[in-house]
Amino acid sequence: FEAFHRDCERSSRLGMQHPIRDDGSNAPFATSLPWSYITDIDNLKKQMENQSQDLVRVDTNMSSMQRRLGMMQDRYESLEASLHASLGRYETLQQHRTASCEGDKQTLEAITGRMVEVATGLEILVECTVGLEERFQKAIHTSGTDVEPSTLRRKQEQKQQKQQQQQQQQLLQCC
């Protein structure tokens, strides 16, 4: 009935008379519209159906894309939270490492100072030993007994000890 009503409205816009029934009543009945109008209307109906189907597909695609974007947003937020947590742990670890390195550096400096003191004491001891050895050699020489001196060996040991001390100091300066 609604389709007939629309057809009547269209025909009145086109200047056509409303059909009247044979019995004299004004009750609506099927009109005899030209076939060209009917085929145009059928084509329009098909186009409307196709467009409606296209709109349904677009709506479905949009819904799917919105769901996917929502999932991507959730994933992004979880990754961002994870990144912030990892960054916090990294900064805490870096602070602990810095504090540990400072403590290690102070310990190495204290050890170096003590090694220098021990090395200085050893040098003094070596000098005393060399001095005693020289006196002993003089005493033996004056008494007439010939003993081979080992001063050359002592000097080589002193030189090696000084090189080791210098290497240790360079190592501590690098840290």
C-alpha angles and dihedrals in degrees: 000000000000091000090053091049091053090048090052092050091050093048091050089052089052090053097255123142121246108252116247122211121248091245090063097250122127093227113138121253136168111296127215102241118178113269092240090064092048093051090047090051091048090051091049090049090052091048090049091050091048091048091048090052090047090051091050090051091048090048091050091048091048091050090049092048091048090051091049092047089050091052091047090050091051091048091048092051093049091049090048091051090048090050092051091049092049091047090052091051091047092051091048091049091048090053091051091049092050092050091046092050091050090052092047091048092053090048092050091049090052091048091048091051091051092047090052089052091049092046091050090050090049091051090052090048091049091050090050091048091049090048091050091047091052091050090047090051091050091049092049091045092052092047091052102246114126114220121169112244120235097200092115090059092048092051091052090052090050091051091050091050091052091050091051091050092050091050091051092049091050090050092052092047090054092057 
